[in-house]
């Protein structure tokens, strides 16, 4: 390598201040609406001072250089018969952000459902309730790991869809460090604890580069 080769560009990744935007959950009714259920707290994600995404919620540091954060979607809700634009905010998928390269990756978590799945992270694992996209859909307990395609845990825990289901559908997952275990429970249902076995699978850009 030439001694005069340009040094890798250093990127700056930052998050802006929160602001509230209108939000109507898919299952909301006039009777159960509240200030919390009709607004989202979103904030912009910047790379090198240029906005790349809108996000919501807290970030989760996976490593000292990568973090996950949930994307906020600004969807066009106009009907074909409407001439005026109508936009709506919705919670979207999760993103993986590399602070060094500035690269943003949309995560395709197994059986993730934006209206059902409340992801709780631990290390490079995501635990949540999901919905199977099959001819016979069901509610499933899922533990996904970054860098792997198949879920580490995927257990059927109920039928779906459910009439008059609880909101939230499941309680937030509860993690344990030693041994690594996670407990998931449908709201009003029976809790179950799962052992999580494995090592980190996330490969960050440049991990396999040879030292100069």
Backbone as a chain_set.jsonl record, in Angstrom:
{"seq": "XXXXXXXXXXXXXXXXXXXXXXXXXXXXXXXXXXXXXXXXXXXXXXXXXXXXXXXXXXXXXXXXXXXXXXXXXXXXXXXXXXXXXXXXXXXXXXXXXXXXXXXXXXXXXXXXXXXXXXXXXXXXXXXXXXXXXXXXXXXXXXXXXXXXXXXXXXXXXXXXXXXXXXXXXXXXXXXXXXXXXXXXXXXXXXXXXXXXXXXXXXXXXXXXXXXX", "coords": {"N": [[0.849, -1.192, 0.0], [0.52, 2.223, -0.793], [2.466, 4.777, 0.741], [1.337, 7.194, 0.645], [-1.348, 6.854, 0.543], [-4.776, 7.69, 0.94], [-6.188, 8.335, 4.128], [-8.75, 6.404, 5.795], [-12.049, 7.728, 5.632], [-13.472, 9.476, 8.31], [-16.547, 9.157, 9.818], [-19.373, 10.935, 11.135], [-21.883, 10.204, 13.339], [-24.96, 11.128, 14.543], [-27.775, 11.877, 16.706], [-30.702, 13.814, 16.584], [-32.793, 16.196, 18.442], [-35.764, 15.118, 20.238], [-39.15, 15.121, 18.972], [-42.723, 15.433, 19.074], [-45.144, 13.641, 17.169], [-48.271, 13.124, 15.43], [-50.014, 10.033, 15.922], [-51.843, 7.147, 15.204], [-52.683, 4.16, 16.528], [-53.141, 0.929, 14.955], [-55.221, -0.572, 16.142], [-56.646, 1.23, 17.619], [-59.397, 2.863, 19.254], [-62.032, 5.329, 19.572], [-62.639, 5.277, 22.29], [-60.426, 4.301, 23.734], [-58.285, 5.954, 23.252], [-55.442, 7.927, 24.102], [-53.166, 10.506, 25.243], [-50.626, 9.382, 25.068], [-51.055, 7.249, 23.333], [-51.635, 8.394, 20.94], [-49.561, 9.817, 19.925], [-46.178, 9.902, 18.712], [-42.778, 9.888, 19.729], [-40.298, 11.151, 17.955], [-37.032, 11.352, 16.398], [-34.396, 12.814, 14.43], [-31.907, 11.03, 12.511], [-28.596, 11.58, 11.867], [-25.936, 11.476, 9.51], [-22.776, 12.561, 9.088], [-23.771, 15.157, 9.376], [-25.935, 15.18, 7.688], [-29.321, 14.443, 7.29], [-30.509, 11.157, 7.529], [-32.484, 9.324, 8.331], [-35.665, 9.062, 10.08], [-36.157, 8.346, 13.477], [-37.284, 6.41, 16.354], [-37.692, 6.035, 19.902], [-35.227, 4.594, 22.204], [-31.7, 4.076, 21.583], [-29.814, 1.004, 21.16], [-26.769, -0.069, 22.185], [-24.868, -2.283, 20.493], [-22.218, -3.078, 19.981], [-19.043, -1.421, 20.587], [-19.062, 0.205, 18.424], [-21.339, -0.145, 16.873], [-24.89, 0.29, 16.77], [-28.395, -0.324, 17.451], [-31.542, 0.958, 16.374], [-34.935, 2.004, 16.225], [-36.774, 2.57, 13.257], [-38.761, 5.338, 12.167], [-41.588, 5.648, 10.197], [-42.808, 7.699, 7.586], [-45.655, 7.719, 6.111], [-47.506, 7.774, 3.05], [-50.811, 8.335, 3.191], [-52.898, 8.832, 1.534], [-55.937, 8.34, -0.216], [-56.694, 6.861, -3.455], [-58.708, 8.383, -4.605], [-58.467, 10.855, -3.499], [-57.326, 14.174, -3.75], [-55.746, 15.823, -2.226], [-52.737, 15.623, -0.325], [-52.119, 13.247, 2.242], [-50.506, 12.453, 5.105], [-49.038, 10.066, 7.341], [-47.64, 8.954, 10.465], [-45.839, 6.051, 11.422], [-44.617, 3.347, 13.467], [-41.662, 1.702, 12.421], [-39.4, -0.727, 10.914], [-36.423, -2.155, 12.505], [-33.156, -0.664, 12.658], [-29.67, -1.092, 11.938], [-26.822, 0.578, 12.834], [-23.666, 1.717, 11.9], [-21.158, 3.336, 13.496], [-18.606, 3.958, 12.603], [-18.345, 3.597, 9.772], [-20.64, 4.864, 8.977], [-22.663, 3.474, 7.85], [-25.996, 2.335, 7.301], [-28.219, -0.2, 8.026], [-31.163, -1.907, 7.225], [-32.898, -4.016, 9.359], [-34.059, -7.322, 9.068], [-35.929, -8.804, 10.982], [-36.898, -12.028, 12.126], [-40.298, -12.936, 11.693], [-41.179, -10.499, 12.642], [-43.512, -8.046, 13.593], [-44.793, -4.927, 13.096], [-46.908, -3.866, 14.547], [-47.218, -5.529, 16.702], [-44.812, -6.523, 17.784], [-42.654, -5.861, 20.371], [-39.591, -5.087, 20.774], [-36.941, -6.2, 22.823], [-33.647, -5.675, 23.531], [-30.578, -7.473, 24.073], [-27.188, -7.67, 24.317], [-26.29, -8.921, 21.197], [-28.758, -9.896, 20.667], [-32.274, -10.059, 19.998], [-35.368, -10.009, 21.544], [-38.79, -10.844, 21.383], [-42.386, -10.843, 20.798], [-43.781, -12.284, 17.945], [-45.409, -12.57, 14.702], [-46.328, -15.239, 12.741], [-45.916, -15.507, 9.259], [-47.649, -17.262, 7.627], [-49.846, -19.705, 6.02], [-51.421, -20.428, 8.101], [-51.492, -18.355, 10.419], [-49.832, -17.483, 13.519], [-49.183, -16.55, 16.959], [-45.942, -16.006, 18.081], [-43.096, -16.675, 20.177], [-40.025, -15.108, 19.935], [-36.513, -15.165, 19.566], [-34.052, -13.438, 18.096], [-30.885, -13.207, 16.414], [-28.339, -10.95, 15.574], [-26.705, -11.13, 12.456], [-27.369, -13.712, 11.847], [-29.625, -15.8, 10.002], [-31.752, -17.471, 10.727], [-34.059, -17.743, 13.438], [-32.997, -17.864, 16.851], [-34.607, -18.733, 18.903], [-37.898, -19.837, 18.468], [-41.021, -20.161, 19.131], [-44.336, -21.323, 19.19], [-46.917, -19.555, 20.754], [-49.546, -18.913, 20.873], [-52.772, -18.215, 19.306], [-53.377, -16.306, 16.321], [-54.901, -13.97, 14.144], [-56.345, -12.34, 17.096], [-59.486, -11.717, 18.481], [-60.411, -8.748, 20.134], [-57.946, -8.468, 21.536], [-55.326, -8.133, 24.042], [-53.68, -5.003, 24.704], [-50.547, -3.887, 25.4], [-49.787, -6.688, 23.194], [-47.973, -8.564, 24.179], [-45.992, -8.794, 27.18], [-43.047, -6.829, 27.987], [-39.964, -8.41, 27.146], [-37.861, -10.205, 29.463], [-34.568, -10.3, 30.354], [-31.811, -12.447, 31.334], [-28.474, -12.717, 32.499], [-26.425, -14.731, 33.247], [-27.03, -18.077, 33.501], [-27.497, -17.227, 29.975], [-30.685, -16.263, 29.494], [-34.135, -15.759, 28.575], [-37.31, -14.392, 29.297], [-40.571, -14.568, 28.13], [-43.912, -13.379, 27.786], [-47.253, -13.589, 26.881], [-49.642, -10.992, 27.206], [-51.769, -11.436, 29.876], [-51.445, -14.131, 29.646], [-49.52, -17.214, 29.952], [-46.231, -17.192, 31.23], [-43.04, -17.965, 29.741], [-39.766, -19.325, 29.834], [-36.699, -19.209, 28.106], [-33.676, -20.8, 27.217], [-30.759, -19.355, 25.865], [-28.401, -20.087, 23.599], [-25.196, -19.666, 22.268], [-22.729, -17.776, 20.35], [-21.431, -14.469, 19.613], [-22.428, -13.295, 16.413], [-22.296, -11.166, 14.752], [-20.775, -9.453, 12.13], [-18.771, -6.802, 11.63], [-18.131, -4.19, 9.302], [-14.931, -4.308, 7.95], [-13.893, -5.978, 9.856], [-12.573, -8.241, 8.95], [-10.416, -7.259, 7.648], [-6.969, -7.137, 6.741], [-4.219, -6.319, 8.826], [-2.286, -3.339, 8.263]], "CA": [[0.0, 0.0, 0.0], [1.307, 3.44, -0.889], [2.565, 5.558, 1.974], [0.55, 8.41, 0.469], [-2.765, 6.503, 0.405], [-5.647, 8.507, 1.79], [-6.698, 7.677, 5.332], [-10.202, 6.184, 5.731], [-12.84, 8.865, 6.078], [-14.136, 9.318, 9.596], [-17.924, 9.637, 9.735], [-19.989, 11.38, 12.38], [-23.275, 9.766, 13.452], [-25.596, 11.787, 15.681], [-29.233, 11.896, 16.768], [-31.207, 15.128, 16.938], [-33.747, 16.245, 19.556], [-37.076, 14.503, 20.055], [-40.365, 15.915, 18.808], [-43.917, 14.6, 19.025], [-45.927, 13.661, 15.933], [-49.515, 12.362, 15.605], [-49.964, 8.603, 15.62], [-53.039, 6.388, 15.552], [-52.423, 2.719, 16.451], [-54.11, 0.224, 14.108], [-56.367, -1.089, 16.9], [-57.186, 2.27, 18.493], [-60.797, 3.262, 19.137], [-62.228, 6.611, 20.271], [-62.76, 5.088, 23.734], [-59.171, 3.997, 24.421], [-57.211, 6.854, 22.86], [-54.861, 8.782, 25.134], [-52.08, 11.318, 24.685], [-49.509, 8.51, 24.751], [-51.368, 6.34, 22.24], [-51.888, 9.124, 19.706], [-48.357, 10.535, 19.521], [-44.887, 9.23, 18.728], [-41.628, 10.762, 19.932], [-39.324, 10.805, 16.925], [-35.882, 12.242, 16.27], [-33.66, 12.532, 13.196], [-30.597, 10.388, 12.537], [-27.705, 12.276, 10.944], [-24.6, 10.978, 9.192], [-22.018, 13.701, 8.554], [-24.66, 16.321, 9.434], [-27.019, 15.033, 6.717], [-30.331, 13.552, 7.842], [-30.7, 9.925, 6.772], [-33.702, 8.629, 8.743], [-36.358, 9.421, 11.31], [-36.123, 7.205, 14.386], [-38.058, 6.572, 17.588], [-37.212, 5.218, 21.014], [-33.822, 4.649, 22.588], [-30.78, 3.212, 20.852], [-29.182, -0.082, 21.916], [-25.39, -0.281, 21.76], [-24.537, -3.697, 20.324], [-20.777, -3.083, 20.23], [-18.573, -0.056, 20.808], [-19.181, 0.983, 17.19], [-22.629, -0.367, 16.217], [-26.079, 0.341, 17.614], [-29.68, -0.503, 16.793], [-32.565, 1.949, 16.692], [-36.123, 1.733, 15.41], [-37.087, 3.58, 12.256], [-40.109, 5.899, 12.105], [-41.987, 5.767, 8.799], [-43.759, 8.749, 7.221], [-46.346, 7.045, 5.021], [-48.547, 8.467, 2.295], [-52.082, 7.692, 3.527], [-53.936, 9.381, 0.659], [-56.688, 7.417, -1.058], [-56.593, 7.214, -4.875], [-59.731, 9.366, -4.967], [-58.185, 12.122, -2.829], [-56.334, 15.0, -4.433], [-54.844, 16.398, -1.227], [-51.84, 14.66, 0.311], [-52.381, 12.936, 3.65], [-49.361, 11.686, 5.581], [-49.189, 9.52, 8.684], [-46.444, 8.365, 11.064], [-45.993, 4.697, 11.935], [-43.366, 2.674, 13.835], [-41.169, 0.875, 11.33], [-38.46, -1.797, 11.273], [-35.215, -1.763, 13.228], [-31.972, -0.35, 11.865], [-28.342, -1.283, 12.522], [-26.032, 1.733, 12.415], [-22.23, 1.61, 12.167], [-20.646, 4.685, 13.752], [-17.335, 4.175, 11.913], [-18.562, 3.74, 8.331], [-21.86, 5.604, 8.705], [-23.579, 2.609, 7.095], [-27.268, 2.031, 7.956], [-28.798, -1.424, 7.475], [-32.494, -2.28, 7.711], [-32.886, -5.379, 9.88], [-35.226, -8.147, 8.754], [-36.067, -9.712, 12.113], [-37.874, -13.085, 11.816], [-41.682, -12.845, 12.191], [-41.407, -9.193, 13.263], [-44.738, -7.348, 13.205], [-44.657, -3.579, 13.646], [-47.989, -3.578, 15.476], [-47.239, -6.51, 17.794], [-43.487, -6.836, 18.324], [-41.967, -4.887, 21.226], [-38.273, -5.723, 20.856], [-36.036, -5.898, 23.933], [-32.317, -6.114, 23.117], [-29.508, -7.824, 25.01], [-26.042, -7.974, 23.46], [-26.732, -8.878, 19.799], [-30.006, -10.65, 20.601], [-33.543, -9.335, 20.072], [-36.451, -10.878, 22.014], [-40.088, -10.204, 21.159], [-43.458, -11.664, 20.253], [-43.952, -12.038, 16.525], [-46.548, -13.194, 14.029], [-45.86, -16.035, 11.612], [-46.535, -15.152, 7.98], [-47.944, -18.517, 6.941], [-51.271, -19.891, 5.737], [-52.07, -20.514, 9.408], [-50.67, -17.485, 11.261], [-49.901, -17.665, 14.957], [-48.337, -15.694, 17.784], [-44.742, -16.776, 18.41], [-42.008, -16.083, 20.947], [-38.867, -15.101, 19.041], [-35.219, -14.573, 19.888], [-33.256, -13.333, 16.878], [-29.509, -12.78, 16.639], [-27.759, -10.246, 14.442], [-25.724, -11.913, 11.721], [-27.909, -15.033, 11.524], [-30.902, -15.715, 9.294], [-32.797, -18.19, 11.445], [-34.236, -17.348, 14.832], [-32.412, -18.733, 17.865], [-35.804, -19.296, 19.543], [-39.129, -19.558, 17.723], [-41.992, -21.065, 19.731], [-45.732, -20.892, 19.099], [-47.455, -19.286, 22.089], [-50.956, -18.546, 20.826], [-53.383, -18.029, 17.998], [-53.399, -14.936, 15.806], [-55.29, -12.828, 14.981], [-57.231, -12.54, 18.231], [-60.494, -10.671, 18.658], [-60.336, -8.04, 21.424], [-56.706, -8.855, 22.206], [-54.735, -7.164, 24.958], [-52.707, -4.031, 24.202], [-49.788, -4.587, 24.363], [-50.071, -8.115, 23.024], [-47.07, -9.273, 25.093], [-45.213, -8.0, 28.116], [-41.65, -6.726, 27.553], [-39.109, -9.551, 27.481], [-36.96, -10.025, 30.6], [-33.321, -11.014, 30.098], [-30.915, -12.855, 32.416], [-27.134, -12.797, 31.906], [-25.723, -15.998, 33.474], [-26.86, -18.301, 32.067], [-28.305, -16.325, 29.157], [-32.07, -16.709, 29.373], [-35.101, -14.689, 28.372], [-38.685, -14.761, 29.622], [-41.589, -13.887, 27.331], [-45.25, -13.676, 28.291], [-48.394, -12.871, 26.305], [-50.413, -10.293, 28.234], [-52.874, -12.268, 30.326], [-51.138, -15.536, 29.393], [-48.503, -17.894, 30.752], [-44.86, -16.853, 30.87], [-42.144, -19.075, 29.423], [-38.36, -18.926, 29.84], [-35.941, -19.935, 27.09], [-32.221, -20.701, 27.245], [-30.199, -18.84, 24.615], [-27.049, -20.629, 23.492], [-24.506, -19.239, 21.055], [-21.747, -16.704, 20.484], [-21.726, -13.334, 18.747], [-22.323, -13.594, 14.989], [-22.26, -9.92, 13.994], [-19.51, -9.094, 11.484], [-18.777, -5.389, 11.281], [-17.309, -3.898, 8.13], [-13.53, -4.109, 8.294], [-13.441, -6.967, 10.837], [-11.694, -9.223, 8.324], [-9.322, -6.592, 6.947], [-5.643, -7.432, 7.265], [-3.522, -5.16, 9.378], [-1.332, -2.81, 7.294]], "C": [[0.886, 1.244, 0.0], [1.304, 4.194, 0.424], [1.715, 6.806, 1.902], [-0.937, 8.117, 0.297], [-3.595, 7.306, 1.396], [-6.132, 7.697, 2.983], [-8.204, 7.475, 5.198], [-10.957, 7.386, 6.29], [-13.527, 8.543, 7.396], [-15.524, 9.943, 9.499], [-18.433, 10.024, 11.121], [-21.464, 11.006, 12.364], [-23.87, 10.386, 14.706], [-27.108, 11.661, 15.578], [-29.679, 13.271, 17.24], [-32.191, 15.066, 18.093], [-35.067, 15.572, 19.197], [-38.126, 15.557, 19.715], [-41.545, 14.962, 18.682], [-44.638, 14.77, 17.697], [-47.191, 12.835, 16.155], [-49.343, 10.904, 15.194], [-51.254, 7.948, 16.077], [-52.734, 4.907, 15.421], [-53.494, 2.021, 15.62], [-55.364, -0.22, 14.849], [-57.026, -0.03, 17.778], [-58.658, 2.526, 18.202], [-60.955, 4.599, 19.845], [-62.261, 6.466, 21.781], [-61.408, 4.9, 24.425], [-58.011, 4.875, 23.976], [-56.731, 7.662, 24.068], [-53.748, 9.579, 24.488], [-50.918, 10.439, 24.26], [-49.791, 7.653, 23.519], [-51.594, 7.067, 20.92], [-50.716, 10.013, 19.301], [-47.163, 9.591, 19.539], [-43.815, 10.275, 18.985], [-40.539, 10.328, 18.959], [-38.144, 11.773, 16.977], [-35.076, 11.852, 15.037], [-32.324, 11.843, 13.47], [-29.742, 11.04, 11.457], [-26.417, 11.482, 10.74], [-23.869, 12.108, 8.492], [-22.918, 14.92, 8.369], [-25.753, 16.3, 8.369], [-28.036, 14.04, 7.267], [-30.549, 12.36, 6.921], [-32.031, 9.252, 7.075], [-34.387, 9.408, 9.856], [-36.385, 8.175, 12.187], [-37.026, 7.473, 15.585], [-37.497, 5.643, 18.657], [-35.72, 5.383, 21.257], [-32.978, 3.749, 21.688], [-30.314, 2.087, 21.775], [-27.785, -0.278, 21.351], [-25.107, -1.774, 21.705], [-23.056, -3.914, 20.592], [-20.36, -1.64, 20.487], [-18.662, 0.796, 19.55], [-20.541, 0.854, 16.513], [-23.773, -0.273, 17.218], [-27.321, 0.086, 16.771], [-30.626, 0.596, 17.249], [-33.742, 1.681, 15.764], [-36.412, 2.9, 14.471], [-38.526, 4.056, 12.405], [-40.442, 6.154, 10.641], [-42.997, 6.897, 8.62], [-44.453, 8.278, 5.949], [-47.382, 7.942, 4.357], [-49.859, 7.712, 2.489], [-53.23, 8.198, 2.651], [-54.613, 8.274, -0.142], [-56.551, 7.825, -2.522], [-57.577, 8.298, -5.303], [-59.48, 10.743, -4.362], [-57.097, 12.89, -3.561], [-55.317, 15.588, -3.46], [-54.001, 15.299, -0.585], [-52.213, 14.475, 1.778], [-51.284, 11.999, 4.126], [-49.596, 11.22, 7.007], [-47.861, 8.919, 9.145], [-46.77, 6.988, 11.617], [-44.634, 4.173, 12.41], [-42.949, 1.731, 12.714], [-40.248, -0.229, 11.804], [-37.283, -1.248, 12.067], [-34.06, -1.55, 12.259], [-30.717, -0.696, 12.657], [-27.441, -0.197, 11.952], [-24.58, 1.54, 12.847], [-21.666, 3.02, 12.312], [-19.372, 4.986, 12.955], [-17.555, 4.453, 10.429], [-19.755, 4.629, 7.995], [-22.902, 4.78, 7.975], [-24.812, 2.274, 7.935], [-27.892, 0.833, 7.255], [-30.172, -1.659, 8.076], [-32.461, -3.742, 8.137], [-34.191, -6.093, 9.537], [-35.357, -9.209, 9.851], [-37.151, -10.747, 11.819], [-39.226, -12.841, 12.483], [-41.977, -11.526, 12.905], [-42.676, -8.57, 12.703], [-44.735, -5.989, 13.89], [-45.732, -3.252, 14.669], [-48.019, -4.462, 16.701], [-45.906, -6.58, 18.526], [-42.875, -5.658, 19.077], [-40.595, -5.476, 21.545], [-37.513, -5.239, 22.089], [-34.682, -6.517, 23.591], [-31.447, -6.494, 24.31], [-28.342, -8.316, 24.165], [-26.476, -7.849, 21.999], [-27.992, -9.711, 19.586], [-31.21, -9.712, 20.713], [-34.633, -10.316, 20.474], [-37.777, -10.14, 21.883], [-41.132, -11.25, 20.797], [-43.643, -11.283, 18.792], [-45.181, -12.748, 15.99], [-46.024, -13.946, 12.817], [-46.639, -15.666, 10.355], [-46.748, -16.417, 7.158], [-49.437, -18.597, 6.665], [-52.078, -19.991, 7.025], [-51.262, -19.677, 10.392], [-50.87, -17.761, 12.741], [-48.997, -16.676, 15.653], [-47.156, -16.526, 18.261], [-43.8, -15.963, 19.289], [-40.74, -16.22, 20.111], [-37.654, -14.514, 19.753], [-34.401, -14.615, 18.608], [-31.865, -12.836, 17.24], [-28.984, -12.1, 15.389], [-26.697, -11.114, 13.777], [-26.176, -13.314, 11.384], [-29.279, -14.874, 10.881], [-32.041, -16.36, 10.074], [-32.854, -17.735, 12.893], [-33.564, -18.353, 15.758], [-33.515, -19.453, 18.631], [-37.008, -18.893, 18.706], [-40.18, -20.575, 18.17], [-43.397, -20.488, 19.609], [-46.306, -20.718, 20.501], [-48.925, -18.876, 22.051], [-51.465, -18.417, 19.406], [-53.315, -16.553, 17.61], [-54.034, -14.946, 14.426], [-56.249, -13.221, 16.097], [-58.222, -11.385, 18.303], [-60.347, -10.067, 20.054], [-59.083, -8.427, 22.214], [-56.203, -7.738, 23.114], [-53.81, -6.213, 24.191], [-51.851, -3.587, 25.384], [-50.109, -6.08, 24.321], [-49.233, -8.949, 23.981], [-46.399, -8.285, 26.032], [-43.769, -7.9, 27.619], [-40.827, -7.928, 28.02], [-38.191, -9.197, 28.642], [-35.738, -10.925, 30.404], [-32.582, -11.352, 31.39], [-29.548, -13.122, 31.794], [-26.492, -14.18, 32.032], [-26.626, -16.992, 34.184], [-27.78, -17.379, 31.275], [-29.684, -16.943, 28.951], [-32.965, -15.503, 29.149], [-36.494, -15.232, 28.675], [-39.637, -13.907, 28.807], [-42.963, -14.322, 27.814], [-46.3, -12.891, 27.519], [-49.173, -12.194, 27.43], [-51.65, -11.113, 28.59], [-52.633, -13.752, 30.149], [-50.039, -16.057, 30.295], [-47.11, -17.506, 30.281], [-44.06, -18.115, 30.591], [-40.723, -18.534, 29.342], [-37.579, -19.821, 28.894], [-34.448, -19.714, 27.308], [-31.732, -20.254, 25.873], [-28.735, -19.247, 24.566], [-26.425, -20.159, 22.189], [-23.493, -18.161, 21.374], [-22.074, -15.62, 19.474], [-21.477, -13.686, 17.287], [-22.201, -12.341, 14.131], [-20.862, -9.672, 13.445], [-19.607, -7.644, 11.051], [-17.797, -5.144, 10.144], [-15.882, -3.589, 8.557], [-13.008, -5.12, 9.29], [-12.424, -7.936, 10.249], [-10.546, -8.586, 7.549], [-7.99, -6.961, 7.583], [-5.007, -6.156, 7.793], [-2.501, -4.662, 8.371], [0.088, -3.202, 7.655]], "O": [[1.886, 1.301, 0.716], [0.296, 4.252, 1.128], [1.396, 7.417, 2.923], [-1.709, 9.01, -0.051], [-3.18, 7.564, 2.526], [-6.448, 6.514, 2.856], [-8.876, 8.282, 4.556], [-10.553, 7.981, 7.29], [-14.093, 7.464, 7.568], [-15.662, 11.113, 9.141], [-17.976, 9.502, 12.139], [-22.209, 11.435, 11.484], [-23.35, 10.194, 15.805], [-27.653, 11.377, 14.512], [-29.111, 13.83, 18.178], [-32.404, 13.998, 18.666], [-35.438, 15.469, 18.028], [-38.016, 16.718, 20.107], [-41.391, 13.824, 18.238], [-44.738, 15.874, 17.162], [-47.188, 11.929, 16.988], [-48.624, 10.588, 14.246], [-51.707, 8.166, 17.201], [-52.541, 4.427, 14.304], [-54.638, 2.474, 15.585], [-56.449, -0.247, 14.269], [-57.88, -0.36, 18.601], [-59.109, 2.422, 17.061], [-60.096, 4.973, 20.643], [-61.949, 7.418, 22.496], [-61.251, 5.296, 25.58], [-56.86, 4.572, 24.291], [-57.52, 8.03, 24.939], [-53.418, 9.362, 23.322], [-50.287, 10.689, 23.233], [-48.879, 7.36, 22.745], [-51.731, 6.421, 19.881], [-50.861, 10.869, 18.429], [-47.14, 8.61, 20.283], [-43.921, 11.41, 18.521], [-39.933, 9.269, 19.121], [-38.246, 12.869, 17.528], [-35.073, 10.687, 14.642], [-31.701, 12.045, 14.512], [-30.111, 11.053, 10.282], [-25.879, 10.894, 11.679], [-24.288, 12.562, 7.427], [-22.846, 15.619, 7.359], [-26.432, 17.307, 8.169], [-27.676, 12.932, 7.663], [-30.746, 12.509, 5.715], [-32.647, 8.67, 6.182], [-33.795, 10.284, 10.487], [-36.612, 7.071, 11.692], [-37.474, 8.598, 15.808], [-36.908, 4.606, 18.355], [-35.047, 6.189, 20.615], [-33.479, 2.785, 21.107], [-30.402, 2.19, 22.998], [-27.627, -0.613, 20.177], [-25.103, -2.453, 22.732], [-22.678, -4.818, 21.337], [-21.202, -0.749, 20.592], [-18.369, 1.99, 19.597], [-20.87, 1.671, 15.654], [-23.645, -0.7, 18.365], [-27.311, 0.254, 15.551], [-30.523, 1.099, 18.368], [-33.565, 1.19, 14.649], [-36.306, 4.065, 14.853], [-39.411, 3.266, 12.733], [-39.674, 6.799, 9.926], [-43.93, 7.033, 9.412], [-43.917, 8.416, 4.849], [-48.041, 8.752, 5.008], [-50.008, 6.587, 2.013], [-54.399, 8.013, 2.989], [-53.951, 7.386, -0.677], [-56.319, 8.998, -2.815], [-57.316, 9.044, -6.248], [-60.195, 11.696, -4.672], [-56.072, 12.325, -3.944], [-54.165, 15.823, -3.825], [-54.482, 14.194, -0.333], [-52.576, 15.43, 2.464], [-51.144, 10.887, 3.619], [-50.27, 11.892, 7.788], [-47.065, 8.441, 8.338], [-47.83, 6.776, 12.205], [-43.606, 4.515, 11.825], [-43.785, 1.043, 12.127], [-40.302, -0.629, 12.967], [-37.161, -0.041, 12.275], [-33.992, -2.165, 11.195], [-30.698, -0.606, 13.885], [-27.309, -0.065, 10.736], [-24.299, 1.238, 14.007], [-21.693, 3.806, 11.364], [-19.09, 6.148, 12.662], [-17.021, 5.422, 9.888], [-19.878, 5.099, 6.864], [-23.915, 5.316, 7.527], [-24.7, 1.967, 9.122], [-28.074, 0.843, 6.038], [-30.335, -1.618, 9.295], [-32.044, -4.607, 7.367], [-35.279, -5.541, 9.696], [-34.952, -10.358, 9.673], [-38.216, -10.391, 11.315], [-39.297, -12.572, 13.682], [-42.924, -11.445, 13.688], [-42.893, -8.563, 11.492], [-44.682, -5.905, 15.117], [-45.501, -2.444, 15.569], [-48.76, -4.187, 17.646], [-45.874, -6.684, 19.752], [-42.613, -4.601, 18.502], [-40.455, -6.269, 22.476], [-37.445, -4.041, 22.366], [-34.576, -7.726, 23.387], [-31.559, -5.925, 25.396], [-28.484, -9.262, 23.391], [-26.974, -6.799, 21.592], [-28.265, -10.174, 18.478], [-31.17, -8.709, 21.425], [-34.811, -11.345, 19.821], [-37.88, -8.963, 22.226], [-40.799, -12.403, 20.523], [-43.659, -10.102, 18.445], [-45.896, -13.432, 16.722], [-45.355, -13.365, 11.963], [-47.863, -15.53, 10.383], [-46.108, -16.617, 6.126], [-50.199, -17.696, 7.016], [-53.269, -19.681, 7.046], [-50.434, -20.217, 11.125], [-51.934, -18.211, 13.166], [-48.151, -16.039, 15.026], [-47.339, -17.625, 18.786], [-43.711, -14.741, 19.171], [-40.415, -17.309, 19.637], [-37.752, -13.503, 20.448], [-34.091, -15.69, 18.094], [-31.681, -12.138, 18.237], [-29.158, -12.602, 14.279], [-25.891, -11.754, 14.453], [-25.454, -14.047, 10.707], [-30.007, -13.927, 11.18], [-33.162, -15.853, 10.078], [-31.838, -17.388, 13.495], [-33.562, -19.553, 15.483], [-33.384, -20.63, 18.969], [-37.122, -17.742, 18.286], [-40.232, -21.696, 17.665], [-43.621, -19.31, 19.889], [-46.2, -21.615, 21.337], [-49.494, -18.527, 23.086], [-50.707, -18.495, 18.44], [-53.208, -15.674, 18.465], [-53.744, -15.829, 13.618], [-56.879, -14.279, 16.058], [-57.84, -10.219, 18.199], [-60.178, -10.79, 21.036], [-59.155, -8.681, 23.417], [-56.588, -6.576, 22.984], [-53.235, -6.577, 23.165], [-52.379, -2.96, 26.303], [-50.629, -6.65, 25.28], [-49.722, -9.933, 24.536], [-46.257, -7.102, 25.722], [-43.306, -8.788, 26.903], [-40.98, -8.399, 29.147], [-37.787, -8.045, 28.797], [-35.858, -12.146, 30.301], [-32.701, -10.654, 32.397], [-29.458, -13.681, 30.701], [-26.057, -14.746, 31.03], [-26.965, -16.786, 35.35], [-28.726, -16.815, 31.825], [-29.831, -17.992, 28.325], [-32.608, -14.374, 29.486], [-36.814, -16.377, 28.353], [-39.531, -12.681, 28.789], [-43.164, -15.473, 28.2], [-46.257, -11.661, 27.496], [-49.34, -12.779, 28.501], [-52.467, -11.44, 27.729], [-53.508, -14.561, 30.46], [-49.672, -15.418, 31.281], [-46.835, -17.491, 29.082], [-44.351, -19.186, 31.122], [-40.496, -17.429, 28.848], [-37.767, -21.037, 28.876], [-34.006, -18.591, 27.552], [-32.229, -20.716, 24.846], [-27.929, -18.808, 25.386], [-27.047, -20.242, 21.13], [-23.4, -17.688, 22.506], [-22.897, -15.823, 18.582], [-20.46, -14.293, 16.949], [-22.022, -12.436, 12.917], [-19.883, -9.677, 14.192], [-20.429, -7.296, 10.203], [-16.766, -5.808, 10.04], [-15.645, -2.729, 9.405], [-11.808, -5.144, 9.562], [-11.522, -8.4, 10.947], [-9.789, -9.282, 6.872], [-7.885, -7.083, 8.804], [-5.232, -5.064, 7.272], [-1.892, -5.476, 7.677], [1.027, -2.841, 6.946]]}, "num_chains": 1, "name": "protein.A"}
